[in-house]
Amino acid sequence: MNLMSLGIYLPTKIYWQSESISKVVVEGLEGYFTLLPRHIDYVAVLVPGILTTEDQAGKTLYFAVDHGSLVKQGFQVRIATRNCIMGEDFDVLSTIVATEFYQIDDLEKKARTALTGLEHSMLRRFAELKKQ
C-alpha cells in the first residue's frame, strides 16, 4: 500500500507532519477535493475549511485550516497556511472556521478598504499640490 507524507506549515513553525497518510480531503477555491497517493501532482489555493486526513490504520484526523496553498508532488503533500488547529470533533472545528477564520477575513477587508481610502486621499492631495 502506498502512503503519502503530509506536512502542515505555519509562517513561524512546522505545525504537523506524518509519513503514513492514505487520504487527504481539503477545500480549495473550486470546492472540496480528495488526494490519494497515486494521484497526479497537484497545486491548489486553499480557503478556510476543514482538512481531513486518514492514516494507514484508518484513523481520521481533522484540522481547521485558514487560507493557504497545497502542493502535492509524488508522495509528498505540503500545506502552507496562516493558521491551523487540530481537533477530534468536526463540528467544533467547523465552528472555529466560521467564527474565527472568516471573522479575520472580514476585519482584513475592512482594513484594506480603509487603507485604499487613505491612499486615494493622499494621491488626490498630491495631484492638488502639483496644480499649484
N, CA, C and O atoms as a MOPAC input file, in Angstrom:
PM7 MOZYME 1SCF
protein

 N      0.84600 1    -1.18700 1     0.00000 1
 C      0.00000 1     0.00000 1     0.00000 1
 C      0.88500 1     1.24100 1     0.00000 1
 O      1.75800 1     1.38800 1     0.85500 1
 N      0.65800 1     2.12800 1    -0.95700 1
 C      1.39800 1     3.39000 1    -0.99200 1
 C      0.78500 1     4.38500 1    -0.02300 1
 O     -0.43200 1     4.43600 1     0.15000 1
 N      1.63600 1     5.16700 1     0.59900 1
 C      1.20000 1     6.19600 1     1.53400 1
 C      1.83600 1     7.51500 1     1.14600 1
 O      2.81800 1     7.55500 1     0.40400 1
 N      1.26500 1     8.59300 1     1.65600 1
 C      1.79900 1     9.93200 1     1.41000 1
 C      2.39700 1    10.47500 1     2.70000 1
 O      2.00700 1    10.08300 1     3.80000 1
 N      3.35000 1    11.38100 1     2.54300 1
 C      3.80700 1    12.14700 1     3.69600 1
 C      3.08900 1    13.49300 1     3.61200 1
 O      2.95100 1    14.06500 1     2.53100 1
 N      2.64200 1    13.98500 1     4.74500 1
 C      1.90900 1    15.24400 1     4.81000 1
 C      2.58100 1    16.16500 1     5.80600 1
 O      2.86300 1    15.77100 1     6.93700 1
 N      2.83700 1    17.39200 1     5.38300 1
 C      3.38500 1    18.40900 1     6.26800 1
 C      2.50600 1    19.63900 1     6.22800 1
 O      2.13800 1    20.11300 1     5.15300 1
 N      2.16600 1    20.16300 1     7.40900 1
 C      1.39600 1    21.40200 1     7.52300 1
 C      2.31700 1    22.44700 1     8.13300 1
 O      2.83300 1    22.26800 1     9.23600 1
 N      2.51900 1    23.54600 1     7.40200 1
 C      3.49300 1    24.56100 1     7.79000 1
 C      2.81300 1    25.89900 1     8.03900 1
 O      2.04200 1    26.38100 1     7.20900 1
 N      3.10700 1    26.49300 1     9.19300 1
 C      2.64400 1    27.83400 1     9.53200 1
 C      3.78600 1    28.80600 1     9.25400 1
 O      4.92000 1    28.37200 1     9.04900 1
 N      3.51700 1    30.11100 1     9.24200 1
 C      4.59200 1    31.06500 1     8.96000 1
 C      5.77900 1    30.96900 1     9.92500 1
 O      6.90700 1    31.29500 1     9.55300 1
 N      5.53000 1    30.52300 1    11.15800 1
 C      6.60200 1    30.52000 1    12.15400 1
 C      7.10400 1    29.14500 1    12.56100 1
 O      8.09500 1    29.03800 1    13.28400 1
 N      6.41900 1    28.07000 1    12.09700 1
 C      6.84800 1    26.74700 1    12.55100 1
 C      6.23600 1    25.64800 1    11.68800 1
 O      5.32900 1    25.88600 1    10.89000 1
 N      6.75900 1    24.44400 1    11.87200 1
 C      6.15000 1    23.25500 1    11.29900 1
 C      5.06100 1    22.83100 1    12.28100 1
 O      5.35400 1    22.49800 1    13.42900 1
 N      3.80800 1    22.84200 1    11.83300 1
 C      2.70000 1    22.55100 1    12.73700 1
 C      2.51700 1    21.05500 1    12.95500 1
 O      2.34000 1    20.60600 1    14.08800 1
 N      2.56200 1    20.27300 1    11.85400 1
 C      2.28800 1    18.84400 1    11.98100 1
 C      2.87200 1    18.11400 1    10.78800 1
 O      2.87100 1    18.63400 1     9.67200 1
 N      3.37800 1    16.89500 1    11.02500 1
 C      3.90300 1    16.07600 1     9.93900 1
 C      3.57900 1    14.61800 1    10.19600 1
 O      3.51000 1    14.17300 1    11.34100 1
 N      3.37700 1    13.86700 1     9.09100 1
 C      3.17400 1    12.43200 1     9.18200 1
 C      3.67600 1    11.79100 1     7.89400 1
 O      3.60100 1    12.38700 1     6.81900 1
 N      4.17300 1    10.60800 1     8.01100 1
 C      4.68500 1     9.86400 1     6.85300 1
 C      3.73500 1     8.75200 1     6.41600 1
 O      4.04700 1     8.00400 1     5.49000 1
 N      2.57900 1     8.63600 1     7.07100 1
 C      1.71100 1     7.47600 1     6.81600 1
 C      0.26500 1     7.87800 1     6.53200 1
 O     -0.65500 1     7.37800 1     7.17700 1
 N      0.06400 1     8.76800 1     5.58000 1
 C     -1.27800 1     9.24800 1     5.24400 1
 C     -1.76700 1     8.54100 1     3.97600 1
 O     -1.04900 1     8.47600 1     2.97800 1
 N     -2.97600 1     8.02000 1     4.02300 1
 C     -3.53300 1     7.32900 1     2.86100 1
 C     -4.51400 1     8.19300 1     2.07900 1
 O     -4.79900 1     7.90600 1     0.91600 1
 N     -5.04100 1     9.26100 1     2.71200 1
 C     -6.01900 1    10.11200 1     2.02900 1
 C     -6.03500 1    11.49800 1     2.65300 1
 O     -5.91000 1    11.64100 1     3.86900 1
 N     -6.19300 1    12.53300 1     1.80600 1
 C     -6.33100 1    13.91800 1     2.26000 1
 C     -7.54700 1    14.50900 1     1.56400 1
 O     -7.67000 1    14.42100 1     0.34200 1
 N     -8.44700 1    15.11400 1     2.34000 1
 C     -9.61300 1    15.81300 1     1.79800 1
 C     -9.53300 1    17.24400 1     2.30800 1
 O     -9.42600 1    17.47200 1     3.51300 1
 N     -9.58700 1    18.22000 1     1.38000 1
 C     -9.42100 1    19.62300 1     1.76300 1
 C    -10.22500 1    20.50300 1     0.80400 1
 O    -10.59100 1    20.07100 1    -0.28900 1
 N    -10.49600 1    21.74400 1     1.22700 1
 C    -11.28800 1    22.66300 1     0.40700 1
 C    -10.39500 1    23.69800 1    -0.26600 1
 O     -9.61600 1    24.39000 1     0.38900 1
 N    -10.52400 1    23.78800 1    -1.58700 1
 C     -9.82200 1    24.79100 1    -2.37300 1
 C    -10.80400 1    25.79100 1    -2.96100 1
 O    -11.98300 1    25.78900 1    -2.60900 1
 N    -10.32600 1    26.63700 1    -3.84500 1
 C    -11.18400 1    27.63900 1    -4.47900 1
 C    -12.33000 1    27.00700 1    -5.26500 1
 O    -13.40700 1    27.59400 1    -5.37000 1
 N    -12.10600 1    25.82000 1    -5.81600 1
 C    -13.11700 1    25.14900 1    -6.63100 1
 C    -14.00400 1    24.21800 1    -5.81800 1
 O    -14.89200 1    23.58100 1    -6.38500 1
 N    -13.79500 1    24.11700 1    -4.51300 1
 C    -14.56800 1    23.21800 1    -3.66500 1
 C    -13.68600 1    22.14500 1    -3.05600 1
 O    -12.46000 1    22.19300 1    -3.16600 1
 N    -14.31900 1    21.18100 1    -2.41700 1
 C    -13.57500 1    20.10300 1    -1.76600 1
 C    -12.99300 1    19.14300 1    -2.80100 1
 O    -13.60200 1    18.89500 1    -3.84100 1
 N    -11.81600 1    18.61000 1    -2.50800 1
 C    -11.19600 1    17.60500 1    -3.36200 1
 C    -10.43700 1    16.60800 1    -2.49000 1
 O    -10.08800 1    16.90100 1    -1.34600 1
 N    -10.19100 1    15.43300 1    -3.04700 1
 C     -9.50700 1    14.35100 1    -2.34300 1
 C     -8.21400 1    14.01300 1    -3.05500 1
 O     -8.17200 1    13.92200 1    -4.28200 1
 N     -7.16000 1    13.82600 1    -2.27700 1
 C     -5.87900 1    13.37900 1    -2.81300 1
 C     -5.56600 1    11.99500 1    -2.26900 1
 O     -5.67600 1    11.74100 1    -1.07000 1
 N     -5.17600 1    11.10600 1    -3.17200 1
 C     -4.73100 1     9.76700 1    -2.82300 1
 C     -3.28500 1     9.61800 1    -3.28100 1
 O     -2.83200 1    10.39400 1    -4.12200 1
 N     -2.55300 1     8.64700 1    -2.75400 1
 C     -1.12100 1     8.54000 1    -3.06900 1
 C     -0.77400 1     8.50800 1    -4.55800 1
 O      0.23700 1     9.08900 1    -4.95600 1
 N     -1.56900 1     7.85800 1    -5.38000 1
 C     -1.22200 1     7.72400 1    -6.79500 1
 C     -1.80000 1     8.82700 1    -7.68600 1
 O     -1.66400 1     8.76800 1    -8.90800 1
 N     -2.43800 1     9.82200 1    -7.09100 1
 C     -2.93900 1    10.94000 1    -7.88700 1
 C     -1.78100 1    11.71200 1    -8.50400 1
 O     -0.65400 1    11.66800 1    -8.01100 1
 N     -2.07800 1    12.41700 1    -9.58800 1
 C     -1.05600 1    13.22300 1   -10.25000 1
 C     -0.62200 1    14.36900 1    -9.33700 1
 O     -1.30800 1    14.69400 1    -8.36800 1
 N      0.51200 1    14.97100 1    -9.65100 1
 C      0.97000 1    16.13200 1    -8.90800 1
 C     -0.07400 1    17.23600 1    -9.04000 1
 O     -0.75000 1    17.34800 1   -10.06300 1
 N     -0.19700 1    18.05300 1    -7.98900 1
 C     -1.30900 1    18.99600 1    -7.93800 1
 C     -0.92000 1    20.20400 1    -7.09900 1
 O     -0.16900 1    20.08100 1    -6.13100 1
 N     -1.43300 1    21.36900 1    -7.47300 1
 C     -1.25100 1    22.59900 1    -6.70700 1
 C     -2.62000 1    23.24000 1    -6.55000 1
 O     -3.39100 1    23.29400 1    -7.50800 1
 N     -2.93500 1    23.73200 1    -5.34000 1
 C     -4.23500 1    24.34700 1    -5.10400 1
 C     -4.12700 1    25.48200 1    -4.09700 1
 O     -3.28600 1    25.45700 1    -3.19800 1
 N     -4.98700 1    26.46800 1    -4.26100 1
 C     -5.14500 1    27.54000 1    -3.28400 1
 C     -6.23500 1    27.08600 1    -2.32400 1
 O     -7.32000 1    26.69100 1    -2.75100 1
 N     -5.94800 1    27.14300 1    -1.03200 1
 C     -6.90600 1    26.69200 1    -0.02500 1
 C     -7.69000 1    27.85600 1     0.55400 1
 O     -7.16900 1    28.96300 1     0.69500 1
 N     -8.94500 1    27.59700 1     0.88600 1
 C     -9.79900 1    28.56300 1     1.56200 1
 C    -10.04100 1    28.04200 1     2.97400 1
 O     -9.79700 1    26.86400 1     3.23800 1
 N    -10.51400 1    28.88900 1     3.88900 1
 C    -10.79000 1    28.38700 1     5.23300 1
 C    -11.75800 1    27.20800 1     5.19500 1
 O    -12.81800 1    27.28200 1     4.57300 1
 N    -11.38700 1    26.13300 1     5.85900 1
 C    -12.21700 1    24.93100 1     5.86500 1
 C    -11.60300 1    23.85100 1     6.71600 1
 O    -10.65600 1    24.08700 1     7.46600 1
 N    -12.15800 1    22.65500 1     6.59200 1
 C    -11.69100 1    21.51300 1     7.37100 1
 C    -10.86900 1    20.59200 1     6.47600 1
 O    -11.33500 1    20.15100 1     5.42600 1
 N     -9.65200 1    20.31000 1     6.89900 1
 C     -8.77500 1    19.34100 1     6.24900 1
 C     -8.97500 1    18.01500 1     6.97700 1
 O     -8.85700 1    17.94800 1     8.20100 1
 N     -9.27500 1    16.96800 1     6.22400 1
 C     -9.47500 1    15.64300 1     6.80400 1
 C     -8.39500 1    14.71400 1     6.26300 1
 O     -8.16100 1    14.65900 1     5.05600 1
 N     -7.74100 1    13.98700 1     7.16000 1
 C     -6.73500 1    13.01800 1     6.73500 1
 C     -7.10000 1    11.65200 1     7.29600 1
 O     -7.77400 1    11.52600 1     8.31800 1
 N     -6.62900 1    10.64900 1     6.59200 1
 C     -6.79800 1     9.28500 1     7.07500 1
 C     -5.42900 1     8.61500 1     7.01900 1
 O     -4.75000 1     8.65500 1     5.99200 1
 N     -5.02800 1     7.99700 1     8.13300 1
 C     -3.72500 1     7.33500 1     8.14500 1
 C     -3.86000 1     5.87700 1     7.73400 1
 O     -4.96500 1     5.41100 1     7.45700 1
 N     -2.75000 1     5.15600 1     7.69100 1
 C     -2.75600 1     3.77800 1     7.20000 1
 C     -3.59100 1     2.84400 1     8.06900 1
 O     -4.05400 1     1.80900 1     7.59200 1
 N     -3.78800 1     3.19800 1     9.33800 1
 C     -4.60200 1     2.37700 1    10.23400 1
 C     -6.08600 1     2.70700 1    10.11600 1
 O     -6.91600 1     2.05800 1    10.75300 1
 N     -6.43000 1     3.71900 1     9.29900 1
 C     -7.82800 1     4.10500 1     9.13500 1
 C     -8.28800 1     5.17300 1    10.10700 1
 O     -9.47000 1     5.51600 1    10.12500 1
 N     -7.37900 1     5.71200 1    10.91800 1
 C     -7.73600 1     6.76200 1    11.86900 1
 C     -7.88400 1     8.09400 1    11.12800 1
 O     -7.03800 1     8.46200 1    10.31300 1
 N     -8.97000 1     8.80500 1    11.42600 1
 C     -9.25200 1    10.08600 1    10.79000 1
 C     -8.82600 1    11.21800 1    11.70700 1
 O     -9.12900 1    11.21500 1    12.90000 1
 N     -8.11100 1    12.20100 1    11.12900 1
 C     -7.69900 1    13.40000 1    11.85400 1
 C     -8.28500 1    14.60900 1    11.15000 1
 O     -8.37300 1    14.64300 1     9.92300 1
 N     -8.69000 1    15.61300 1    11.94100 1
 C     -9.28300 1    16.83300 1    11.39600 1
 C     -8.42400 1    18.03700 1    11.75400 1
 O     -7.85300 1    18.11200 1    12.84200 1
 N     -8.34300 1    18.98400 1    10.81000 1
 C     -7.61700 1    20.23100 1    11.02100 1
 C     -8.46500 1    21.38200 1    10.47900 1
 O     -8.94200 1    21.32600 1     9.34500 1
 N     -8.65000 1    22.41500 1    11.28700 1
 C     -9.24400 1    23.65400 1    10.78600 1
 C     -8.10200 1    24.42400 1    10.13900 1
 O     -7.10900 1    24.74000 1    10.79400 1
 N     -8.24600 1    24.72800 1     8.84400 1
 C     -7.17600 1    25.35200 1     8.08100 1
 C     -7.63700 1    26.69700 1     7.55700 1
 O     -8.73500 1    26.81400 1     7.01100 1
 N     -6.80500 1    27.70800 1     7.71900 1
 C     -7.08400 1    29.04500 1     7.18600 1
 C     -6.61600 1    29.08000 1     5.73200 1
 O     -6.24700 1    28.04500 1     5.17600 1
 N     -6.62800 1    30.24500 1     5.12200 1
 C     -6.14900 1    30.38800 1     3.74400 1
 C     -4.75000 1    29.80100 1     3.61500 1
 O     -3.97700 1    29.81400 1     4.57300 1
 N     -4.42900 1    29.29200 1     2.44900 1
 C     -3.09500 1    28.74500 1     2.25000 1
 C     -2.93200 1    28.14200 1     0.87500 1
 O     -3.70300 1    28.41100 1    -0.04600 1
 N     -1.90300 1    27.31500 1     0.76400 1
 C     -1.64300 1    26.64000 1    -0.50400 1
 C     -1.26000 1    25.19300 1    -0.22800 1
 O     -0.72500 1    24.85600 1     0.82800 1
 N     -1.55400 1    24.35000 1    -1.21500 1
 C     -1.25400 1    22.93300 1    -1.13100 1
 C     -0.45300 1    22.55000 1    -2.35800 1
 O     -0.77900 1    22.95000 1    -3.47600 1
 N      0.60200 1    21.76900 1    -2.14000 1
 C      1.39600 1    21.23700 1    -3.25000 1
 C      1.53500 1    19.74100 1    -3.02000 1
 O      2.03100 1    19.30100 1    -1.98300 1
 N      1.08400 1    18.95400 1    -4.01800 1
 C      1.30900 1    17.50900 1    -3.98600 1
 C      2.32900 1    17.20000 1    -5.06300 1
 O      2.11800 1    17.49500 1    -6.24000 1
 N      3.43900 1    16.60100 1    -4.64900 1
 C      4.49800 1    16.23600 1    -5.57400 1
 C      4.92300 1    14.81500 1    -5.23900 1
 O      5.49000 1    14.56000 1    -4.17600 1
 N      4.64700 1    13.89600 1    -6.14900 1
 C      4.92100 1    12.49700 1    -5.86400 1
 C      4.07200 1    12.03200 1    -4.69800 1
 O      2.84700 1    12.15800 1    -4.72000 1
 N      4.72700 1    11.49100 1    -3.67500 1
 C      4.00600 1    11.02200 1    -2.49800 1
 C      4.07300 1    12.02700 1    -1.34100 1
 O      3.75400 1    11.68500 1    -0.20300 1
 N      4.48800 1    13.26200 1    -1.63300 1
 C      4.58000 1    14.29800 1    -0.59800 1
 C      3.49300 1    15.34600 1    -0.81400 1
 O      3.27900 1    15.82600 1    -1.92700 1
 N      2.81400 1    15.69000 1     0.28000 1
 C      1.82300 1    16.76500 1     0.26700 1
 C      2.28400 1    17.79900 1     1.27800 1
 O      2.51700 1    17.48800 1     2.44600 1
 N      2.41200 1    19.03300 1     0.81100 1
 C      2.83500 1    20.12600 1     1.69000 1
 C      1.74700 1    21.19400 1     1.69100 1
 O      1.25900 1    21.60600 1     0.63900 1
 N      1.38000 1    21.63000 1     2.88900 1
 C      0.36500 1    22.66300 1     3.03300 1
 C      0.97200 1    23.81200 1     3.81800 1
 O      1.47700 1    23.62400 1     4.92500 1
 N      0.91800 1    25.00700 1     3.23500 1
 C      1.34300 1    26.22300 1     3.92400 1
 C      0.08200 1    27.02700 1     4.20100 1
 O     -0.70100 1    27.29200 1     3.28900 1
 N     -0.11600 1    27.41500 1     5.45000 1
 C     -1.33300 1    28.13100 1     5.84000 1
 C     -1.02200 1    29.14500 1     6.93000 1
 O     -0.02500 1    29.02700 1     7.64300 1
 N     -1.88700 1    30.13800 1     7.04700 1
 C     -1.70300 1    31.16300 1     8.07500 1
 C     -1.99500 1    30.63600 1     9.46900 1
 O     -1.35600 1    31.03900 1    10.44100 1
 N     -2.97500 1    29.72500 1     9.56400 1
 C     -3.36900 1    29.22700 1    10.87100 1
 C     -3.94700 1    27.82300 1    10.71400 1
 O     -4.55400 1    27.50700 1     9.69100 1
 N     -3.75700 1    26.98900 1    11.72500 1
 C     -4.25300 1    25.62100 1    11.68700 1
 C     -4.52800 1    25.17100 1    13.11600 1
 O     -3.74700 1    25.44600 1    14.02700 1
 N     -5.64500 1    24.47900 1    13.30000 1
 C     -5.99900 1    23.94700 1    14.61100 1
 C     -6.40800 1    22.48700 1    14.43300 1
 O     -7.31800 1    22.17800 1    13.66400 1
 N     -5.73500 1    21.60400 1    15.14300 1
 C     -6.04800 1    20.17100 1    15.07400 1
 C     -7.10200 1    19.84200 1    16.11500 1
 O     -7.07600 1    20.37800 1    17.22300 1
 N     -8.03500 1    18.95700 1    15.76000 1
 C     -9.06900 1    18.56200 1    16.71000 1
 C     -9.69200 1    17.24100 1    16.33200 1
 O     -9.47700 1    16.72600 1    15.23500 1
 N    -10.46400 1    16.69900 1    17.24800 1
 C    -11.10800 1    15.41100 1    17.01200 1
 C    -12.57900 1    15.55900 1    16.64300 1
 O    -13.18900 1    14.61600 1    16.13900 1
 N    -13.15400 1    16.73700 1    16.89100 1
 C    -14.58000 1    16.95700 1    16.64800 1
 C    -14.76400 1    17.85500 1    15.42300 1
 O    -14.40300 1    19.03200 1    15.44300 1
 N    -15.32300 1    17.28800 1    14.36800 1
 C    -15.52800 1    18.01900 1    13.11100 1
 C    -16.40000 1    19.25700 1    13.32900 1
 O    -16.10600 1    20.32200 1    12.78500 1
 N    -17.47100 1    19.12800 1    14.12200 1
 C    -18.39700 1    20.24000 1    14.33200 1
 C    -17.73400 1    21.40500 1    15.07300 1
 O    -17.97000 1    22.56500 1    14.73400 1
 N    -16.91500 1    21.10800 1    16.07000 1
 C    -16.20700 1    22.16300 1    16.81400 1
 C    -15.25600 1    22.90200 1    15.87900 1
 O    -15.18500 1    24.13100 1    15.91000 1
 N    -14.52900 1    22.16300 1    15.05100 1
 C    -13.60200 1    22.80500 1    14.11500 1
 C    -14.35200 1    23.62100 1    13.06500 1
 O    -13.87500 1    24.67900 1    12.65500 1
 N    -15.50300 1    23.15600 1    12.63100 1
 C    -16.31700 1    23.92100 1    11.67700 1
 C    -16.73500 1    25.25100 1    12.27700 1
 O    -16.74300 1    26.27300 1    11.59100 1
 N    -17.08100 1    25.23900 1    13.55100 1
 C    -17.44900 1    26.47800 1    14.24700 1
 C    -16.26600 1    27.42700 1    14.33100 1
 O    -16.42400 1    28.63500 1    14.15300 1
 N    -15.08500 1    26.89200 1    14.59900 1
 C    -13.87100 1    27.72000 1    14.65800 1
 C    -13.61700 1    28.37200 1    13.31100 1
 O    -13.31300 1    29.56300 1    13.24300 1
 N    -13.73800 1    27.60200 1    12.24200 1
 C    -13.53100 1    28.15400 1    10.89700 1
 C    -14.52000 1    29.28400 1    10.63900 1
 O    -14.13800 1    30.35500 1    10.16600 1
 N    -15.79600 1    29.04200 1    10.95000 1
 C    -16.84200 1    30.03500 1    10.67800 1
 C    -16.69000 1    31.28800 1    11.52300 1
 O    -16.91100 1    32.39400 1    11.03100 1
 N    -16.31600 1    31.13400 1    12.78400 1
 C    -16.26800 1    32.30300 1    13.66800 1
 C    -14.92600 1    33.02000 1    13.65600 1
 O    -14.88400 1    34.25100 1    13.65500 1
 N    -13.83300 1    32.27100 1    13.64800 1
 C    -12.52800 1    32.91000 1    13.76100 1
 C    -11.89600 1    33.23000 1    12.41300 1
 O    -11.50700 1    34.37200 1    12.16900 1
 N    -11.78800 1    32.23800 1    11.54000 1
 C    -11.07000 1    32.45600 1    10.28400 1
 C    -11.82100 1    33.40700 1     9.36600 1
 O    -11.20800 1    34.27200 1     8.74100 1
 N    -13.15800 1    33.25900 1     9.27300 1
 C    -13.91700 1    34.17000 1     8.42000 1
 C    -14.03900 1    35.55000 1     9.04600 1
 O    -14.11900 1    36.54300 1     8.32300 1
 N    -14.05700 1    35.63800 1    10.38300 1
 C    -14.09500 1    36.93700 1    11.04900 1
 C    -12.81900 1    37.71200 1    10.75900 1
 O    -12.86800 1    38.92200 1    10.53800 1
 N    -11.69300 1    37.04200 1    10.75800 1
 C    -10.42600 1    37.69000 1    10.43100 1
 C    -10.47000 1    38.20600 1     9.00000 1
 O     -9.97400 1    39.29700 1     8.72100 1
 N    -11.05700 1    37.43900 1     8.09400 1
 C    -11.18900 1    37.88200 1     6.70500 1
 C    -11.98300 1    39.18100 1     6.61900 1
 O    -11.60500 1    40.09700 1     5.88800 1
 N    -13.08000 1    39.26100 1     7.36300 1
 C    -13.89000 1    40.48100 1     7.34700 1
 C    -13.10700 1    41.67100 1     7.88600 1
 O    -13.18700 1    42.76800 1     7.33300 1
 N    -12.35100 1    41.46400 1     8.95900 1
 C    -11.53300 1    42.54700 1     9.50800 1
 C    -10.46500 1    42.98000 1     8.51500 1
 O    -10.19500 1    44.17300 1     8.37800 1
 N     -9.85700 1    42.02400 1     7.82100 1
 C     -8.84600 1    42.35900 1     6.81800 1
 C     -9.45900 1    43.15600 1     5.67400 1
 O     -8.84200 1    44.10000 1     5.18000 1
 N    -10.65900 1    42.79300 1     5.24800 1
 C    -11.33600 1    43.52000 1     4.17100 1
 C    -11.59900 1    44.96200 1     4.58800 1
 O    -11.39100 1    45.89100 1     3.80800 1
 N    -12.05700 1    45.13900 1     5.82000 1
 C    -12.31400 1    46.49500 1     6.31800 1
 C    -11.01700 1    47.29800 1     6.38900 1
 O    -10.99000 1    48.47200 1     6.02200 1
 N     -9.95500 1    46.67000 1     6.85500 1
 C     -8.66900 1    47.36000 1     6.94700 1
 C     -8.15400 1    47.73100 1     5.55900 1
 O     -7.62900 1    48.82800 1     5.36900 1
 N     -8.29600 1    46.83800 1     4.59900 1
 C     -7.85200 1    47.12600 1     3.23100 1
 C     -8.67800 1    48.24000 1     2.60800 1
 O     -8.14200 1    49.08300 1     1.88800 1
 N     -9.97800 1    48.25000 1     2.88000 1
 C    -10.83300 1    49.31500 1     2.36600 1
 C    -10.41200 1    50.66300 1     2.94500 1
 O    -10.33500 1    51.65700 1     2.22300 1
 N    -10.14400 1    50.69200 1     4.23000 1
 C     -9.69600 1    51.93700 1     4.86800 1
 C     -8.35300 1    52.37800 1     4.29800 1
 O     -8.15500 1    53.56600 1     4.04300 1
 N     -7.44300 1    51.45900 1     4.09700 1
 C     -6.13100 1    51.78300 1     3.54200 1
 C     -6.25700 1    52.30900 1     2.11800 1
 O     -5.57400 1    53.26300 1     1.74400 1
 N     -7.11800 1    51.70100 1     1.33300 1
 C     -7.33900 1    52.16500 1    -0.04100 1
 C     -7.87600 1    53.58900 1    -0.03500 1
 O     -7.46100 1    54.41200 1    -0.85100 1
 N     -8.79900 1    53.88600 1     0.88100 1
 C     -9.33400 1    55.24500 1     1.00000 1
 C     -8.24300 1    56.24500 1     1.34200 1
 O     -8.20900 1    57.34000 1     0.78100 1
 N     -7.34900 1    55.88200 1     2.25700 1
 C     -6.23400 1    56.75700 1     2.62200 1
 C     -5.29700 1    56.98400 1     1.43400 1
 O     -4.82600 1    58.09900 1     1.20900 1
 N     -5.03300 1    55.92100 1     0.68200 1
 C     -4.14900 1    56.04700 1    -0.48900 1
 C     -4.75400 1    56.97800 1    -1.53400 1
 O     -4.05600 1    57.82500 1    -2.09000 1
 N     -6.04500 1    56.82400 1    -1.80200 1
 C     -6.70300 1    57.68800 1    -2.78200 1
 C     -6.70400 1    59.14200 1    -2.31600 1
 O     -6.49700 1    60.06000 1    -3.11000 1
 N     -6.93700 1    59.33900 1    -1.03200 1
 C     -6.93000 1    60.69600 1    -0.48000 1
 C     -5.54100 1    61.32800 1    -0.62000 1
 O     -5.42100 1    62.49700 1    -0.98900 1
 N     -4.51900 1    60.56900 1    -0.33200 1
 C     -3.15400 1    61.07000 1    -0.43900 1
 C     -2.81500 1    61.39300 1    -1.90000 1
 O     -2.20500 1    62.42500 1    -2.17700 1
 N     -3.20000 1    60.53000 1    -2.82100 1
 C     -2.94700 1    60.79400 1    -4.24200 1
 C     -3.67500 1    62.04700 1    -4.71400 1
 O     -3.12100 1    62.83300 1    -5.48300 1
 N     -4.91900 1    62.23900 1    -4.25800 1
 C     -5.66900 1    63.45400 1    -4.60900 1
 C     -4.93800 1    64.70400 1    -4.11800 1
 O     -4.82900 1    65.69900 1    -4.83400 1
 N     -4.44900 1    64.63300 1    -2.90200 1
 C     -3.74100 1    65.78800 1    -2.33600 1
 C     -2.44600 1    66.07400 1    -3.08200 1
 O     -2.09900 1    67.23500 1    -3.29900 1
 N     -1.72800 1    65.02300 1    -3.47600 1
 C     -0.52100 1    65.22700 1    -4.27900 1
 C     -0.85400 1    65.86800 1    -5.61500 1
 O     -0.13100 1    66.74100 1    -6.09400 1
 N     -1.95700 1    65.42600 1    -6.21400 1
 C     -2.38000 1    65.99600 1    -7.50500 1
 C     -2.73300 1    67.47900 1    -7.31700 1
 O     -2.42300 1    68.29800 1    -8.18200 1
 N     -3.37500 1    67.83200 1    -6.20100 1
 C     -3.70900 1    69.22100 1    -5.94000 1
 C     -2.44900 1    70.05400 1    -5.72600 1
 O     -2.39900 1    71.20000 1    -6.17200 1
 N     -1.44700 1    69.52300 1    -5.06700 1
 C     -0.18200 1    70.22900 1    -4.86300 1
 C      0.50800 1    70.48700 1    -6.19400 1
 O      1.09200 1    71.54900 1    -6.40600 1
 N      0.43600 1    69.51100 1    -7.08400 1
 C      1.08000 1    69.63600 1    -8.39200 1
 C      0.44900 1    70.75500 1    -9.21600 1
 O      1.14500 1    71.41600 1    -9.98700 1
 N     -0.86400 1    70.97800 1    -9.06400 1
 C     -1.58100 1    72.01100 1    -9.79600 1
 C     -1.17000 1    73.39700 1    -9.32700 1
 O     -1.21600 1    74.35000 1   -10.10500 1
 N     -0.77300 1    73.52300 1    -8.08200 1
 C     -0.47300 1    74.85200 1    -7.51400 1
 C      0.83900 1    75.40000 1    -7.98000 1
 O      1.22100 1    76.50300 1    -7.58800 1

